[in-house]
Amino acid sequence: MTSADEARSAAAHILGPGAAIKTVTLPGGNVSLTVVLEGHTLVVDGHPETGWGWSIDPDEASGFTGHDRTADTLDDALHGARTALAS
């Protein structure tokens, strides 16, 4: 299981010291991260057993409707987001 502290540590390591990271553990054990970095907002939600979804600058008006991209692991999601932000 990935704890909120483990998720925060992974995000800080992969995204760098400029990332402002907020984590929440949901009742089923899912972890939600909201990261503000370089003027963008990254949202990552998931669980190690079911995978991770992530979006950059999601539309707040639509509420939670799923994510633009998915990854099998939290590290893969964070690396994918870092790559997308760099392009």
PDB file with SEQRES, HELIX, SHEET and CRYST1 records, atoms N, CA, C and O in Angstrom:
SEQRES   1 A   87  MET THR SER ALA ASP GLU ALA ARG SER ALA ALA ALA HIS          
SEQRES   2 A   87  ILE LEU GLY PRO GLY ALA ALA ILE LYS THR VAL THR LEU          
SEQRES   3 A   87  PRO GLY GLY ASN VAL SER LEU THR VAL VAL LEU GLU GLY          
SEQRES   4 A   87  HIS THR LEU VAL VAL ASP GLY HIS PRO GLU THR GLY TRP          
SEQRES   5 A   87  GLY TRP SER ILE ASP PRO ASP GLU ALA SER GLY PHE THR          
SEQRES   6 A   87  GLY HIS ASP ARG THR ALA ASP THR LEU ASP ASP ALA LEU          
SEQRES   7 A   87  HIS GLY ALA ARG THR ALA LEU ALA SER                          
HELIX    1 AA1 ALA A    4  LEU A   15  1                                  12    
HELIX    2 AA2 GLU A   60  SER A   62  5                                   3    
HELIX    3 AA3 LEU A   74  ALA A   86  1                                  13    
SHEET    1 AA1 5 ALA A  20  THR A  25  0                                        
SHEET    2 AA1 5 VAL A  31  LEU A  37 -1                                        
SHEET    3 AA1 5 HIS A  40  HIS A  47 -1                                        
SHEET    4 AA1 5 GLY A  51  ILE A  56 -1                                        
SHEET    5 AA1 5 ARG A  69  ALA A  71 -1                                        
CRYST1    1.000    1.000    1.000  90.00  90.00  90.00 P 1           1          
ATOM      1  N   MET A   1       0.838  -1.177   0.000  1.00  0.00           N  
ATOM      2  CA  MET A   1       0.000   0.000   0.000  1.00  0.00           C  
ATOM      3  C   MET A   1       0.887   1.246   0.000  1.00  0.00           C  
ATOM      4  O   MET A   1       1.933   1.272   0.648  1.00  0.00           O  
ATOM      5  N   THR A   2       0.471   2.249  -0.714  1.00  0.00           N  
ATOM      6  CA  THR A   2       1.183   3.518  -0.758  1.00  0.00           C  
ATOM      7  C   THR A   2       0.524   4.489   0.213  1.00  0.00           C  
ATOM      8  O   THR A   2      -0.653   4.816   0.068  1.00  0.00           O  
ATOM      9  N   SER A   3       1.277   4.942   1.193  1.00  0.00           N  
ATOM     10  CA  SER A   3       0.726   5.907   2.145  1.00  0.00           C  
ATOM     11  C   SER A   3       0.838   7.310   1.561  1.00  0.00           C  
ATOM     12  O   SER A   3       1.543   7.534   0.577  1.00  0.00           O  
ATOM     13  N   ALA A   4       0.138   8.241   2.178  1.00  0.00           N  
ATOM     14  CA  ALA A   4       0.212   9.636   1.736  1.00  0.00           C  
ATOM     15  C   ALA A   4       1.640  10.149   1.856  1.00  0.00           C  
ATOM     16  O   ALA A   4       2.108  10.885   0.987  1.00  0.00           O  
ATOM     17  N   ASP A   5       2.336   9.769   2.920  1.00  0.00           N  
ATOM     18  CA  ASP A   5       3.722  10.210   3.099  1.00  0.00           C  
ATOM     19  C   ASP A   5       4.636   9.632   2.016  1.00  0.00           C  
ATOM     20  O   ASP A   5       5.511  10.332   1.507  1.00  0.00           O  
ATOM     21  N   GLU A   6       4.437   8.356   1.661  1.00  0.00           N  
ATOM     22  CA  GLU A   6       5.236   7.738   0.593  1.00  0.00           C  
ATOM     23  C   GLU A   6       4.952   8.420  -0.747  1.00  0.00           C  
ATOM     24  O   GLU A   6       5.867   8.656  -1.535  1.00  0.00           O  
ATOM     25  N   ALA A   7       3.687   8.732  -0.998  1.00  0.00           N  
ATOM     26  CA  ALA A   7       3.319   9.408  -2.240  1.00  0.00           C  
ATOM     27  C   ALA A   7       3.935  10.801  -2.308  1.00  0.00           C  
ATOM     28  O   ALA A   7       4.449  11.210  -3.349  1.00  0.00           O  
ATOM     29  N   ARG A   8       3.880  11.527  -1.191  1.00  0.00           N  
ATOM     30  CA  ARG A   8       4.466  12.867  -1.140  1.00  0.00           C  
ATOM     31  C   ARG A   8       5.972  12.802  -1.374  1.00  0.00           C  
ATOM     32  O   ARG A   8       6.524  13.634  -2.095  1.00  0.00           O  
ATOM     33  N   SER A   9       6.631  11.835  -0.778  1.00  0.00           N  
ATOM     34  CA  SER A   9       8.074  11.664  -0.943  1.00  0.00           C  
ATOM     35  C   SER A   9       8.424  11.333  -2.394  1.00  0.00           C  
ATOM     36  O   SER A   9       9.375  11.887  -2.946  1.00  0.00           O  
ATOM     37  N   ALA A  10       7.666  10.440  -3.004  1.00  0.00           N  
ATOM     38  CA  ALA A  10       7.908  10.083  -4.405  1.00  0.00           C  
ATOM     39  C   ALA A  10       7.715  11.289  -5.312  1.00  0.00           C  
ATOM     40  O   ALA A  10       8.516  11.517  -6.219  1.00  0.00           O  
ATOM     41  N   ALA A  11       6.657  12.064  -5.075  1.00  0.00           N  
ATOM     42  CA  ALA A  11       6.393  13.247  -5.897  1.00  0.00           C  
ATOM     43  C   ALA A  11       7.506  14.271  -5.748  1.00  0.00           C  
ATOM     44  O   ALA A  11       7.953  14.849  -6.739  1.00  0.00           O  
ATOM     45  N   ALA A  12       7.957  14.501  -4.524  1.00  0.00           N  
ATOM     46  CA  ALA A  12       9.040  15.464  -4.305  1.00  0.00           C  
ATOM     47  C   ALA A  12      10.318  15.007  -4.988  1.00  0.00           C  
ATOM     48  O   ALA A  12      11.032  15.815  -5.582  1.00  0.00           O  
ATOM     49  N   HIS A  13      10.607  13.719  -4.907  1.00  0.00           N  
ATOM     50  CA  HIS A  13      11.823  13.181  -5.522  1.00  0.00           C  
ATOM     51  C   HIS A  13      11.771  13.292  -7.051  1.00  0.00           C  
ATOM     52  O   HIS A  13      12.746  13.707  -7.677  1.00  0.00           O  
ATOM     53  N   ILE A  14      10.654  12.927  -7.638  1.00  0.00           N  
ATOM     54  CA  ILE A  14      10.539  12.878  -9.100  1.00  0.00           C  
ATOM     55  C   ILE A  14      10.293  14.262  -9.699  1.00  0.00           C  
ATOM     56  O   ILE A  14      10.844  14.581 -10.753  1.00  0.00           O  
ATOM     57  N   LEU A  15       9.473  15.087  -9.045  1.00  0.00           N  
ATOM     58  CA  LEU A  15       9.105  16.381  -9.621  1.00  0.00           C  
ATOM     59  C   LEU A  15      10.025  17.520  -9.185  1.00  0.00           C  
ATOM     60  O   LEU A  15      10.055  18.569  -9.829  1.00  0.00           O  
ATOM     61  N   GLY A  16      10.769  17.327  -8.111  1.00  0.00           N  
ATOM     62  CA  GLY A  16      11.746  18.323  -7.708  1.00  0.00           C  
ATOM     63  C   GLY A  16      11.281  19.212  -6.583  1.00  0.00           C  
ATOM     64  O   GLY A  16      10.121  19.173  -6.174  1.00  0.00           O  
ATOM     65  N   PRO A  17      12.211  20.022  -6.083  1.00  0.00           N  
ATOM     66  CA  PRO A  17      11.942  20.834  -4.894  1.00  0.00           C  
ATOM     67  C   PRO A  17      10.935  21.968  -5.100  1.00  0.00           C  
ATOM     68  O   PRO A  17      10.423  22.508  -4.119  1.00  0.00           O  
ATOM     69  N   GLY A  18      10.639  22.339  -6.339  1.00  0.00           N  
ATOM     70  CA  GLY A  18       9.698  23.426  -6.588  1.00  0.00           C  
ATOM     71  C   GLY A  18       8.245  23.004  -6.512  1.00  0.00           C  
ATOM     72  O   GLY A  18       7.353  23.841  -6.647  1.00  0.00           O  
ATOM     73  N   ALA A  19       7.987  21.714  -6.298  1.00  0.00           N  
ATOM     74  CA  ALA A  19       6.620  21.204  -6.293  1.00  0.00           C  
ATOM     75  C   ALA A  19       5.954  21.419  -4.935  1.00  0.00           C  
ATOM     76  O   ALA A  19       6.488  21.015  -3.903  1.00  0.00           O  
ATOM     77  N   ALA A  20       4.783  22.059  -4.946  1.00  0.00           N  
ATOM     78  CA  ALA A  20       3.958  22.191  -3.743  1.00  0.00           C  
ATOM     79  C   ALA A  20       2.972  21.031  -3.757  1.00  0.00           C  
ATOM     80  O   ALA A  20       2.129  20.943  -4.649  1.00  0.00           O  
ATOM     81  N   ILE A  21       3.073  20.142  -2.777  1.00  0.00           N  
ATOM     82  CA  ILE A  21       2.371  18.854  -2.822  1.00  0.00           C  
ATOM     83  C   ILE A  21       1.374  18.747  -1.667  1.00  0.00           C  
ATOM     84  O   ILE A  21       1.716  18.988  -0.509  1.00  0.00           O  
ATOM     85  N   LYS A  22       0.140  18.381  -2.005  1.00  0.00           N  
ATOM     86  CA  LYS A  22      -0.885  18.098  -1.006  1.00  0.00           C  
ATOM     87  C   LYS A  22      -1.355  16.667  -1.233  1.00  0.00           C  
ATOM     88  O   LYS A  22      -1.659  16.291  -2.365  1.00  0.00           O  
ATOM     89  N   THR A  23      -1.419  15.860  -0.171  1.00  0.00           N  
ATOM     90  CA  THR A  23      -1.881  14.482  -0.314  1.00  0.00           C  
ATOM     91  C   THR A  23      -3.057  14.225   0.611  1.00  0.00           C  
ATOM     92  O   THR A  23      -3.170  14.815   1.686  1.00  0.00           O  
ATOM     93  N   VAL A  24      -3.928  13.333   0.167  1.00  0.00           N  
ATOM     94  CA  VAL A  24      -5.082  12.912   0.954  1.00  0.00           C  
ATOM     95  C   VAL A  24      -5.228  11.409   0.777  1.00  0.00           C  
ATOM     96  O   VAL A  24      -5.146  10.902  -0.342  1.00  0.00           O  
ATOM     97  N   THR A  25      -5.444  10.695   1.881  1.00  0.00           N  
ATOM     98  CA  THR A  25      -5.762   9.273   1.805  1.00  0.00           C  
ATOM     99  C   THR A  25      -7.269   9.129   1.943  1.00  0.00           C  
ATOM    100  O   THR A  25      -7.861   9.609   2.909  1.00  0.00           O  
ATOM    101  N   LEU A  26      -7.884   8.469   0.978  1.00  0.00           N  
ATOM    102  CA  LEU A  26      -9.333   8.292   0.955  1.00  0.00           C  
ATOM    103  C   LEU A  26      -9.712   7.011   1.702  1.00  0.00           C  
ATOM    104  O   LEU A  26      -8.845   6.171   1.946  1.00  0.00           O  
ATOM    105  N   PRO A  27     -10.979   6.842   2.070  1.00  0.00           N  
ATOM    106  CA  PRO A  27     -11.390   5.711   2.904  1.00  0.00           C  
ATOM    107  C   PRO A  27     -10.987   4.326   2.383  1.00  0.00           C  
ATOM    108  O   PRO A  27     -10.660   3.457   3.192  1.00  0.00           O  
ATOM    109  N   GLY A  28     -10.995   4.092   1.100  1.00  0.00           N  
ATOM    110  CA  GLY A  28     -10.650   2.780   0.553  1.00  0.00           C  
ATOM    111  C   GLY A  28      -9.157   2.545   0.415  1.00  0.00           C  
ATOM    112  O   GLY A  28      -8.728   1.512  -0.098  1.00  0.00           O  
ATOM    113  N   GLY A  29      -8.363   3.515   0.878  1.00  0.00           N  
ATOM    114  CA  GLY A  29      -6.917   3.383   0.760  1.00  0.00           C  
ATOM    115  C   GLY A  29      -6.341   4.075  -0.449  1.00  0.00           C  
ATOM    116  O   GLY A  29      -5.121   4.131  -0.607  1.00  0.00           O  
ATOM    117  N   ASN A  30      -7.199   4.607  -1.313  1.00  0.00           N  
ATOM    118  CA  ASN A  30      -6.697   5.368  -2.456  1.00  0.00           C  
ATOM    119  C   ASN A  30      -5.996   6.624  -1.963  1.00  0.00           C  
ATOM    120  O   ASN A  30      -6.334   7.171  -0.913  1.00  0.00           O  
ATOM    121  N   VAL A  31      -5.018   7.070  -2.735  1.00  0.00           N  
ATOM    122  CA  VAL A  31      -4.284   8.282  -2.403  1.00  0.00           C  
ATOM    123  C   VAL A  31      -4.511   9.298  -3.506  1.00  0.00           C  
ATOM    124  O   VAL A  31      -4.483   8.961  -4.689  1.00  0.00           O  
ATOM    125  N   SER A  32      -4.734  10.528  -3.120  1.00  0.00           N  
ATOM    126  CA  SER A  32      -4.911  11.622  -4.069  1.00  0.00           C  
ATOM    127  C   SER A  32      -3.823  12.654  -3.817  1.00  0.00           C  
ATOM    128  O   SER A  32      -3.617  13.092  -2.685  1.00  0.00           O  
ATOM    129  N   LEU A  33      -3.127  13.039  -4.883  1.00  0.00           N  
ATOM    130  CA  LEU A  33      -2.110  14.082  -4.793  1.00  0.00           C  
ATOM    131  C   LEU A  33      -2.533  15.249  -5.665  1.00  0.00           C  
ATOM    132  O   LEU A  33      -3.008  15.059  -6.785  1.00  0.00           O  
ATOM    133  N   THR A  34      -2.360  16.447  -5.152  1.00  0.00           N  
ATOM    134  CA  THR A  34      -2.507  17.658  -5.942  1.00  0.00           C  
ATOM    135  C   THR A  34      -1.168  18.373  -5.858  1.00  0.00           C  
ATOM    136  O   THR A  34      -0.690  18.698  -4.771  1.00  0.00           O  
ATOM    137  N   VAL A  35      -0.572  18.614  -7.017  1.00  0.00           N  
ATOM    138  CA  VAL A  35       0.758  19.200  -7.074  1.00  0.00           C  
ATOM    139  C   VAL A  35       0.702  20.471  -7.910  1.00  0.00           C  
ATOM    140  O   VAL A  35       0.190  20.457  -9.029  1.00  0.00           O  
ATOM    141  N   VAL A  36       1.222  21.559  -7.376  1.00  0.00           N  
ATOM    142  CA  VAL A  36       1.349  22.794  -8.142  1.00  0.00           C  
ATOM    143  C   VAL A  36       2.828  22.952  -8.462  1.00  0.00           C  
ATOM    144  O   VAL A  36       3.682  22.967  -7.576  1.00  0.00           O  
ATOM    145  N   LEU A  37       3.101  23.069  -9.758  1.00  0.00           N  
ATOM    146  CA  LEU A  37       4.482  23.137 -10.224  1.00  0.00           C  
ATOM    147  C   LEU A  37       4.540  23.947 -11.507  1.00  0.00           C  
ATOM    148  O   LEU A  37       3.823  23.658 -12.465  1.00  0.00           O  
ATOM    149  N   GLU A  38       5.380  24.947 -11.524  1.00  0.00           N  
ATOM    150  CA  GLU A  38       5.613  25.762 -12.717  1.00  0.00           C  
ATOM    151  C   GLU A  38       4.320  26.319 -13.307  1.00  0.00           C  
ATOM    152  O   GLU A  38       4.148  26.345 -14.526  1.00  0.00           O  
ATOM    153  N   GLY A  39       3.414  26.764 -12.438  1.00  0.00           N  
ATOM    154  CA  GLY A  39       2.167  27.362 -12.901  1.00  0.00           C  
ATOM    155  C   GLY A  39       1.118  26.372 -13.360  1.00  0.00           C  
ATOM    156  O   GLY A  39       0.089  26.777 -13.902  1.00  0.00           O  
ATOM    157  N   HIS A  40       1.348  25.095 -13.160  1.00  0.00           N  
ATOM    158  CA  HIS A  40       0.392  24.054 -13.547  1.00  0.00           C  
ATOM    159  C   HIS A  40      -0.053  23.285 -12.317  1.00  0.00           C  
ATOM    160  O   HIS A  40       0.652  23.225 -11.310  1.00  0.00           O  
ATOM    161  N   THR A  41      -1.238  22.699 -12.420  1.00  0.00           N  
ATOM    162  CA  THR A  41      -1.747  21.836 -11.371  1.00  0.00           C  
ATOM    163  C   THR A  41      -1.814  20.414 -11.902  1.00  0.00           C  
ATOM    164  O   THR A  41      -2.435  20.150 -12.932  1.00  0.00           O  
ATOM    165  N   LEU A  42      -1.171  19.508 -11.194  1.00  0.00           N  
ATOM    166  CA  LEU A  42      -1.171  18.094 -11.520  1.00  0.00           C  
ATOM    167  C   LEU A  42      -2.005  17.383 -10.469  1.00  0.00           C  
ATOM    168  O   LEU A  42      -1.801  17.586  -9.272  1.00  0.00           O  
ATOM    169  N   VAL A  43      -2.945  16.548 -10.907  1.00  0.00           N  
ATOM    170  CA  VAL A  43      -3.748  15.743  -9.995  1.00  0.00           C  
ATOM    171  C   VAL A  43      -3.479  14.282 -10.311  1.00  0.00           C  
ATOM    172  O   VAL A  43      -3.602  13.847 -11.456  1.00  0.00           O  
ATOM    173  N   VAL A  44      -3.107  13.526  -9.277  1.00  0.00           N  
ATOM    174  CA  VAL A  44      -2.832  12.097  -9.408  1.00  0.00           C  
ATOM    175  C   VAL A  44      -3.676  11.374  -8.369  1.00  0.00           C  
ATOM    176  O   VAL A  44      -3.630  11.710  -7.185  1.00  0.00           O  
ATOM    177  N   ASP A  45      -4.445  10.383  -8.808  1.00  0.00           N  
ATOM    178  CA  ASP A  45      -5.287   9.599  -7.905  1.00  0.00           C  
ATOM    179  C   ASP A  45      -5.066   8.128  -8.187  1.00  0.00           C  
ATOM    180  O   ASP A  45      -4.919   7.731  -9.343  1.00  0.00           O  
ATOM    181  N   GLY A  46      -5.041   7.312  -7.139  1.00  0.00           N  
ATOM    182  CA  GLY A  46      -4.950   5.892  -7.395  1.00  0.00           C  
ATOM    183  C   GLY A  46      -4.646   5.052  -6.190  1.00  0.00           C  
ATOM    184  O   GLY A  46      -4.688   5.501  -5.045  1.00  0.00           O  
ATOM    185  N   HIS A  47      -4.336   3.804  -6.496  1.00  0.00           N  
ATOM    186  CA  HIS A  47      -4.039   2.784  -5.496  1.00  0.00           C  
ATOM    187  C   HIS A  47      -3.072   1.802  -6.153  1.00  0.00           C  
ATOM    188  O   HIS A  47      -3.218   1.496  -7.337  1.00  0.00           O  
ATOM    189  N   PRO A  48      -2.095   1.309  -5.411  1.00  0.00           N  
ATOM    190  CA  PRO A  48      -1.097   0.434  -6.028  1.00  0.00           C  
ATOM    191  C   PRO A  48      -1.675  -0.851  -6.633  1.00  0.00           C  
ATOM    192  O   PRO A  48      -1.067  -1.440  -7.527  1.00  0.00           O  
ATOM    193  N   GLU A  49      -2.832  -1.281  -6.157  1.00  0.00           N  
ATOM    194  CA  GLU A  49      -3.429  -2.506  -6.693  1.00  0.00           C  
ATOM    195  C   GLU A  49      -4.272  -2.273  -7.940  1.00  0.00           C  
ATOM    196  O   GLU A  49      -4.531  -3.210  -8.695  1.00  0.00           O  
ATOM    197  N   THR A  50      -4.706  -1.024  -8.166  1.00  0.00           N  
ATOM    198  CA  THR A  50      -5.611  -0.760  -9.295  1.00  0.00           C  
ATOM    199  C   THR A  50      -5.045   0.215 -10.314  1.00  0.00           C  
ATOM    200  O   THR A  50      -5.620   0.384 -11.389  1.00  0.00           O  
ATOM    201  N   GLY A  51      -3.934   0.855  -9.999  1.00  0.00           N  
ATOM    202  CA  GLY A  51      -3.311   1.792 -10.929  1.00  0.00           C  
ATOM    203  C   GLY A  51      -3.575   3.234 -10.552  1.00  0.00           C  
ATOM    204  O   GLY A  51      -4.240   3.534  -9.560  1.00  0.00           O  
ATOM    205  N   TRP A  52      -3.033   4.117 -11.373  1.00  0.00           N  
ATOM    206  CA  TRP A  52      -3.031   5.549 -11.084  1.00  0.00           C  
ATOM    207  C   TRP A  52      -3.505   6.328 -12.298  1.00  0.00           C  
ATOM    208  O   TRP A  52      -3.118   6.029 -13.428  1.00  0.00           O  
ATOM    209  N   GLY A  53      -4.339   7.324 -12.064  1.00  0.00           N  
ATOM    210  CA  GLY A  53      -4.765   8.239 -13.111  1.00  0.00           C  
ATOM    211  C   GLY A  53      -4.187   9.602 -12.830  1.00  0.00           C  
ATOM    212  O   GLY A  53      -4.029   9.994 -11.673  1.00  0.00           O  
ATOM    213  N   TRP A  54      -3.868  10.335 -13.901  1.00  0.00           N  
ATOM    214  CA  TRP A  54      -3.316  11.672 -13.687  1.00  0.00           C  
ATOM    215  C   TRP A  54      -3.730  12.625 -14.791  1.00  0.00           C  
ATOM    216  O   TRP A  54      -3.923  12.241 -15.944  1.00  0.00           O  
ATOM    217  N   SER A  55      -3.859  13.880 -14.395  1.00  0.00           N  
ATOM    218  CA  SER A  55      -4.250  14.944 -15.319  1.00  0.00           C  
ATOM    219  C   SER A  55      -3.473  16.212 -14.974  1.00  0.00           C  
ATOM    220  O   SER A  55      -3.141  16.465 -13.816  1.00  0.00           O  
ATOM    221  N   ILE A  56      -3.199  16.986 -15.992  1.00  0.00           N  
ATOM    222  CA  ILE A  56      -2.559  18.284 -15.807  1.00  0.00           C  
ATOM    223  C   ILE A  56      -3.588  19.359 -16.090  1.00  0.00           C  
ATOM    224  O   ILE A  56      -4.256  19.334 -17.124  1.00  0.00           O  
ATOM    225  N   ASP A  57      -3.717  20.299 -15.175  1.00  0.00           N  
ATOM    226  CA  ASP A  57      -4.670  21.402 -15.279  1.00  0.00           C  
ATOM    227  C   ASP A  57      -6.086  20.910 -15.581  1.00  0.00           C  
ATOM    228  O   ASP A  57      -6.687  21.323 -16.574  1.00  0.00           O  
ATOM    229  N   PRO A  58      -6.621  20.031 -14.730  1.00  0.00           N  
ATOM    230  CA  PRO A  58      -7.983  19.538 -14.979  1.00  0.00           C  
ATOM    231  C   PRO A  58      -9.013  20.658 -14.863  1.00  0.00           C  
ATOM    232  O   PRO A  58      -8.812  21.632 -14.138  1.00  0.00           O  
ATOM    233  N   ASP A  59     -10.098  20.506 -15.575  1.00  0.00           N  
ATOM    234  CA  ASP A  59     -11.194  21.472 -15.557  1.00  0.00           C  
ATOM    235  C   ASP A  59     -11.964  21.320 -14.248  1.00  0.00           C  
ATOM    236  O   ASP A  59     -12.609  20.295 -14.025  1.00  0.00           O  
ATOM    237  N   GLU A  60     -11.903  22.317 -13.394  1.00  0.00           N  
ATOM    238  CA  GLU A  60     -12.557  22.235 -12.086  1.00  0.00           C  
ATOM    239  C   GLU A  60     -14.081  22.158 -12.196  1.00  0.00           C  
ATOM    240  O   GLU A  60     -14.726  21.584 -11.319  1.00  0.00           O  
ATOM    241  N   ALA A  61     -14.656  22.711 -13.231  1.00  0.00           N  
ATOM    242  CA  ALA A  61     -16.114  22.739 -13.369  1.00  0.00           C  
ATOM    243  C   ALA A  61     -16.699  21.352 -13.613  1.00  0.00           C  
ATOM    244  O   ALA A  61     -17.867  21.111 -13.307  1.00  0.00           O  
ATOM    245  N   SER A  62     -15.898  20.436 -14.160  1.00  0.00           N  
ATOM    246  CA  SER A  62     -16.435  19.121 -14.500  1.00  0.00           C  
ATOM    247  C   SER A  62     -16.406  18.151 -13.326  1.00  0.00           C  
ATOM    248  O   SER A  62     -16.980  17.066 -13.423  1.00  0.00           O  
ATOM    249  N   GLY A  63     -15.759  18.504 -12.224  1.00  0.00           N  
ATOM    250  CA  GLY A  63     -15.683  17.604 -11.079  1.00  0.00           C  
ATOM    251  C   GLY A  63     -14.841  16.386 -11.418  1.00  0.00           C  
ATOM    252  O   GLY A  63     -14.088  16.395 -12.392  1.00  0.00           O  
ATOM    253  N   PHE A  64     -14.968  15.341 -10.616  1.00  0.00           N  
ATOM    254  CA  PHE A  64     -14.164  14.142 -10.852  1.00  0.00           C  
ATOM    255  C   PHE A  64     -14.842  13.280 -11.904  1.00  0.00           C  
ATOM    256  O   PHE A  64     -15.852  12.631 -11.630  1.00  0.00           O  
ATOM    257  N   THR A  65     -14.289  13.275 -13.094  1.00  0.00           N  
ATOM    258  CA  THR A  65     -14.843  12.479 -14.189  1.00  0.00           C  
ATOM    259  C   THR A  65     -13.812  11.527 -14.760  1.00  0.00           C  
ATOM    260  O   THR A  65     -14.018  10.981 -15.843  1.00  0.00           O  
ATOM    261  N   GLY A  66     -12.728  11.318 -14.073  1.00  0.00           N  
ATOM    262  CA  GLY A  66     -11.665  10.462 -14.581  1.00  0.00           C  
ATOM    263  C   GLY A  66     -10.471  11.310 -14.984  1.00  0.00           C  
ATOM    264  O   GLY A  66     -10.499  12.538 -14.907  1.00  0.00           O  
ATOM    265  N   HIS A  67      -9.434  10.629 -15.410  1.00  0.00           N  
ATOM    266  CA  HIS A  67      -8.199  11.316 -15.757  1.00  0.00           C  
ATOM    267  C   HIS A  67      -7.861  11.148 -17.226  1.00  0.00           C  
ATOM    268  O   HIS A  67      -8.311  10.218 -17.895  1.00  0.00           O  
ATOM    269  N   ASP A  68      -7.045  12.088 -17.706  1.00  0.00           N  
ATOM    270  CA  ASP A  68      -6.609  12.059 -19.096  1.00  0.00           C  
ATOM    271  C   ASP A  68      -5.683  10.884 -19.377  1.00  0.00           C  
ATOM    272  O   ASP A  68      -5.698  10.323 -20.473  1.00  0.00           O  
ATOM    273  N   ARG A  69      -4.875  10.513 -18.384  1.00  0.00           N  
ATOM    274  CA  ARG A  69      -3.854   9.486 -18.592  1.00  0.00           C  
ATOM    275  C   ARG A  69      -3.841   8.531 -17.404  1.00  0.00           C  
ATOM    276  O   ARG A  69      -4.268   8.881 -16.303  1.00  0.00           O  
ATOM    277  N   THR A  70      -3.341   7.313 -17.646  1.00  0.00           N  
ATOM    278  CA  THR A  70      -3.231   6.322 -16.578  1.00  0.00           C  
ATOM    279  C   THR A  70      -1.842   5.691 -16.599  1.00  0.00           C  
ATOM    280  O   THR A  70      -1.130   5.734 -17.602  1.00  0.00           O  
ATOM    281  N   ALA A  71      -1.483   5.106 -15.464  1.00  0.00           N  
ATOM    282  CA  ALA A  71      -0.204   4.414 -15.327  1.00  0.00           C  
ATOM    283  C   ALA A  71      -0.383   3.280 -14.328  1.00  0.00           C  
ATOM    284  O   ALA A  71      -1.256   3.337 -13.461  1.00  0.00           O  
ATOM    285  N   ASP A  72       0.444   2.256 -14.454  1.00  0.00           N  
ATOM    286  CA  ASP A  72       0.365   1.113 -13.543  1.00  0.00           C  
ATOM    287  C   ASP A  72       0.891   1.436 -12.152  1.00  0.00           C  
ATOM    288  O   ASP A  72       0.410   0.885 -11.162  1.00  0.00           O  
ATOM    289  N   THR A  73       1.881   2.331 -12.072  1.00  0.00           N  
ATOM    290  CA  THR A  73       2.492   2.655 -10.789  1.00  0.00           C  
ATOM    291  C   THR A  73       2.479   4.159 -10.560  1.00  0.00           C  
ATOM    292  O   THR A  73       2.361   4.944 -11.501  1.00  0.00           O  
ATOM    293  N   LEU A  74       2.601   4.544  -9.310  1.00  0.00           N  
ATOM    294  CA  LEU A  74       2.683   5.968  -8.979  1.00  0.00           C  
ATOM    295  C   LEU A  74       3.921   6.587  -9.610  1.00  0.00           C  
ATOM    296  O   LEU A  74       3.848   7.681 -10.170  1.00  0.00           O  
ATOM    297  N   ASP A  75       5.057   5.901  -9.527  1.00  0.00           N  
ATOM    298  CA  ASP A  75       6.281   6.437 -10.132  1.00  0.00           C  
ATOM    299  C   ASP A  75       6.111   6.671 -11.630  1.00  0.00           C  
ATOM    300  O   ASP A  75       6.558   7.692 -12.153  1.00  0.00           O  
ATOM    301  N   ASP A  76       5.462   5.724 -12.328  1.00  0.00           N  
ATOM    302  CA  ASP A  76       5.232   5.908 -13.771  1.00  0.00           C  
ATOM    303  C   ASP A  76       4.340   7.115 -14.034  1.00  0.00           C  
ATOM    304  O   ASP A  76       4.581   7.869 -14.977  1.00  0.00           O  
ATOM    305  N   ALA A  77       3.314   7.304 -13.211  1.00  0.00           N  
ATOM    306  CA  ALA A  77       2.434   8.458 -13.376  1.00  0.00           C  
ATOM    307  C   ALA A  77       3.200   9.753 -13.168  1.00  0.00           C  
ATOM    308  O   ALA A  77       3.041  10.699 -13.940  1.00  0.00           O  
ATOM    309  N   LEU A  78       4.029   9.804 -12.135  1.00  0.00           N  
ATOM    310  CA  LEU A  78       4.791  11.020 -11.847  1.00  0.00           C  
ATOM    311  C   LEU A  78       5.851  11.298 -12.916  1.00  0.00           C  
ATOM    312  O   LEU A  78       6.065  12.452 -13.289  1.00  0.00           O  
ATOM    313  N   HIS A  79       6.506  10.262 -13.402  1.00  0.00           N  
ATOM    314  CA  HIS A  79       7.483  10.443 -14.487  1.00  0.00           C  
ATOM    315  C   HIS A  79       6.775  10.918 -15.773  1.00  0.00           C  
ATOM    316  O   HIS A  79       7.282  11.785 -16.483  1.00  0.00           O  
ATOM    317  N   GLY A  80       5.605  10.341 -16.056  1.00  0.00           N  
ATOM    318  CA  GLY A  80       4.836  10.765 -17.228  1.00  0.00           C  
ATOM    319  C   GLY A  80       4.421  12.223 -17.130  1.00  0.00           C  
ATOM    320  O   GLY A  80       4.488  12.965 -18.109  1.00  0.00           O  
ATOM    321  N   ALA A  81       3.994  12.626 -15.946  1.00  0.00           N  
ATOM    322  CA  ALA A  81       3.596  14.019 -15.748  1.00  0.00           C  
ATOM    323  C   ALA A  81       4.793  14.943 -15.890  1.00  0.00           C  
ATOM    324  O   ALA A  81       4.683  16.001 -16.508  1.00  0.00           O  
ATOM    325  N   ARG A  82       5.925  14.565 -15.331  1.00  0.00           N  
ATOM    326  CA  ARG A  82       7.129  15.388 -15.448  1.00  0.00           C  
ATOM    327  C   ARG A  82       7.515  15.576 -16.924  1.00  0.00           C  
ATOM    328  O   ARG A  82       7.860  16.679 -17.348  1.00  0.00           O  
ATOM    329  N   THR A  83       7.450  14.498 -17.686  1.00  0.00           N  
ATOM    330  CA  THR A  83       7.759  14.572 -19.113  1.00  0.00           C  
ATOM    331  C   THR A  83       6.768  15.480 -19.834  1.00  0.00           C  
ATOM    332  O   THR A  83       7.162  16.299 -20.665  1.00  0.00           O  
ATOM    333  N   ALA A  84       5.488  15.334 -19.519  1.00  0.00           N  
ATOM    334  CA  ALA A  84       4.465  16.176 -20.168  1.00  0.00           C  
ATOM    335  C   ALA A  84       4.637  17.641 -19.826  1.00  0.00           C  
ATOM    336  O   ALA A  84       4.442  18.503 -20.682  1.00  0.00           O  
ATOM    337  N   LEU A  85       4.998  17.936 -18.591  1.00  0.00           N  
ATOM    338  CA  LEU A  85       5.209  19.334 -18.189  1.00  0.00           C  
ATOM    339  C   LEU A  85       6.442  19.936 -18.855  1.00  0.00           C  
ATOM    340  O   LEU A  85       6.498  21.145 -19.081  1.00  0.00           O  
ATOM    341  N   ALA A  86       7.414  19.112 -19.166  1.00  0.00           N  
ATOM    342  CA  ALA A  86       8.655  19.609 -19.780  1.00  0.00           C  
ATOM    343  C   ALA A  86       8.487  19.900 -21.264  1.00  0.00           C  
ATOM    344  O   ALA A  86       9.310  20.595 -21.859  1.00  0.00           O  
ATOM    345  N   SER A  87       7.425  19.371 -21.864  1.00  0.00           N  
ATOM    346  CA  SER A  87       7.271  19.572 -23.321  1.00  0.00           C  
ATOM    347  C   SER A  87       6.436  20.779 -23.656  1.00  0.00           C  
ATOM    348  O   SER A  87       6.221  21.074 -24.831  1.00  0.00           O  
TER     349      SER A  87                                                      
END                                                                             
